[in-house]
Amino acid sequence: MAMIVCKECKKEISNNAEACPHCGYKPYMPKFGFFDFLIFVVVILMVKSCVFDSKSTSKTEILYDESNKTEAINSELPVNSTQELPASNIHEKTIELPNWKYSASEDEMTSKQIYFASLISTNTVNFGFPYDGEQRGHLLIRDSGKKEVMFFIEKGQILCRSYDDCTVEIRFDENKPETFSASETTDNSSEHIFISNGSRFFNKMKKAKIVKIKATIYKEGLQIFEFKTDGFKEDLFKGNGNAN
């Protein structure tokens, strides 16, 4: 049994408790649509686990191979394990690059194409018990007609209250740090936050070489995660499949 902090009264409680025994706080219901949440689950699992079934293959379109500057169409690749999730009606194609990872998903219910770009921090952090062990920060950008930005850690608790949200400090290259509002994700996960004003972040990020995100972590205080963003290719993010 692990102890976590109540997001309402800030006292320690068991992670198995359905409600805080001190103040009675219970998690809020999801703020976002069910299908939006399923799509985020698929992409997050792709980034965090990268688990493949070596016995199965499928036709996967590789739009661009950065390593040898060649295009490959309909290559035989393993079936990603995310195809076994409840959102099995989503067709995925993924492009692997040394830094950024790009993917696109189509929901068969709406035929809507949604684009993703994800990046792992260049630095690592090591928290105390029970979240000890080396880990990195993750940045995920989604374009479904509007830009949405998610930041998450692999284990631990980002302090961001469900009822009044929180802020994170972000620095683009050597410019003055800027404050962005942030909010909890659909499932009230303490490891993930949405950074508000995604378009503002995206426009600044794509011009920067280095982006640093500073967030408050439970029992660890302010932690900084550095992302090398200069390899971002907007044409691949938008699914055009060409790079110059």
N, C-alpha and C positions, 0 to 999 in steps of 0.2 A: 504493500500500500504506500503510495506516494502522497506527500502533502503539497497542496497548491494554495495560492492566495485567492481569497474571495474577491471578485471584482467590485463588490459593493462596499464591504466594510473593511477589506484589506487584512482580515485575520486568516490564519492558516486553517485549512479544512482538508479532509480526505478527498482524493480525486474520485472516489467512488460515491461521494455524497450527492444525492439528487437535489438537495437544497442546502444552503449554508445554515448550520445549527445556531449561529450567532444572530444573523439578521433575516434569515429566511429567503435570501436571494435565490432565484432560479434563472437559468439561461433564458434569454429572449428568443422569440420565434425568428426564423430567417427573414431578412429584409429583402432578399433578392429572389428572383424566380427560380423554380425548381430546375428547369433545363439549363439556365445559366450556371447554377451550382454544379450540375453534373459535368458540364464542359470544363469548368475549372478543376474539378477533381481529376478528370482524365489527364489534363496537361500537367498538373502538379505531380501526379504519380509518374508520368513520363520523365519529368525532370529528376525526381528524388530516387526512383528505384531503377529505372532503365532495365527492367526485367524482360527477358526475351524467351520465347519457347523455341528451342533449337530444332525441334522436330517438325515444325510447321513453317511454310513459306507462303508468301502472297505477292502479287504484283504491286509494287510501290514505286511511285514516280519520284525520282530524284531530280529536282529542278536544276541544281548546280552543285558541282563538286569543287570547293575552293582549293583543295590540296593540289590538284593537277590541272586546274583551269579547263576542265572538260565537262560536257553535259552528258548525262546518262538517262535514258528513258526506259521505264518498265523493267528496272533491275530486280532480280530475285533477292529479297531480304526476308529475315525472320518476321513472323507476325508478332506485333507488340502485344504484351499481355493486357494492355488497356482495352483491347477488343473484347475481352471477356467481362468487362464491367457492365452494369445495367444499361449504360448509354451505348449499347451495341449498334445503334443505328447511326453512328457518327463515323464517316469515312475520314481517315487521316493520311496525310503525307508529310514527311519530315525531312528537313535538310540539316545535316550535321556540319558545323564549322568549328574551327579550333576554339573560338570564344563564344559567339552567339549560337543559339539553337533556334531554328525557325520551324514552325509547323502551321498547318491550316486544317480546320475541321468544318465539315458540312453536316448540318442537322437535317436528316431526311424528312423531318416533320415540317420544316419551314424552308428547306433548300437554301438556307442562309449560310454564307461563307464567313468564317471568323478566323482571323489571323493571330498568331502568337509569336513572341520573341522572348527568349529566356536567357539569363546570364547568371553565372556563379561568381561570388566575390573572390578576389585574388588573395585576400588575407583570411586567416582562420582565427577563431576564438575558442577558448576553453573555459566553460563555466564550472561552478562548483556542484556538489551533489544536490539533487539527483540527476542533473543534466550534464555531468562531467563527460569529457571526451571532446576531441577536436571536431569542429564543425564550421561550415561556411554559411554566408548569407545568400539568398536567392532573390533575383529580380525577374518579374514576369510582366510583360506588356501584352495587352489584348486589344485588338481593333475589331469591333463589331459594328462599325459605323461611328463609334466614338472611342476615344482612347481611354483605357482603364489600366491602372498600374497596381501591381501587388508586390509587397515585400514580405519575405518570410524567412524564418530560421528553421533549422532541422529539429531542434529540441530546446525547450525553455518557454518562458512567458514574456511576450512583449506587453508592457503595461499600456492598455488602451481600453478605457471604460466603455461599456456598451451604450450608456445613456448620454454621455457628453463627448465621446470620441477622444482624440488625443492629437499630438503634433509630433512631427519628426523634423530634424534639421538636415538639409541636403546641400551639398556644395558641388558645384559644377566647375571642374578644373580649379584654377586659383582665384575664382571669383568669391565674393562675399557669400557666406552661408545663408540660405533662405529657409524659411519655416513653411512647411506644408501641413495641412490638416490631414488626419488619417482616421479610419474607422475599422471596426471589426468586420470579419468575413461572415458569410451566411451561417456557418455552423458555430459561430462564436469561438473559433479556435484561437488560443492564446499565442500560437506560433505564427499567425498570418495577420496582415493588415492591408487594407486598401489605402493607397495614397490618393488623396483627393486632387481634383483639377489635373486629370491625366494628360490633357492636351498641353497644359503649361509645362509639366514635367517632360513630356515627350519632345517638345520643340527645343528645350534646353539640352536635354540629354543627347540628342542626335548631333549636336554641334560640339559636344564635349569629348575629351579623351579619357578623363577620369571623373567618376561620380562617387561621392562619399555620402553614405546615409548613416545618420546617428540616431539611434532609438534607445529608449529606456527599457532595460530588461530586469525582471524581478530578481532581486538579491544580487544583481551584477551591475546595477547603475547604468550609466550611459556607455553604449558600445558603438564603435564605428566600423562599418563594413565598406570596403573599397571595391568598385567595379570598373574594369577596363572596358570602356564603352566605345572606343574609337574604331572598332572593327564592325560597327553596326552598318548593315546594308539595307536601306529602306526599300529597294526594289525587291529584294528577297522577302522581306517582311510582308509586303503587299502581294506577294505571290506571283510576280511577273516572271521569275525564273531566269533573269539575266543579270550579270554583274560585270562592271567595267574594270 
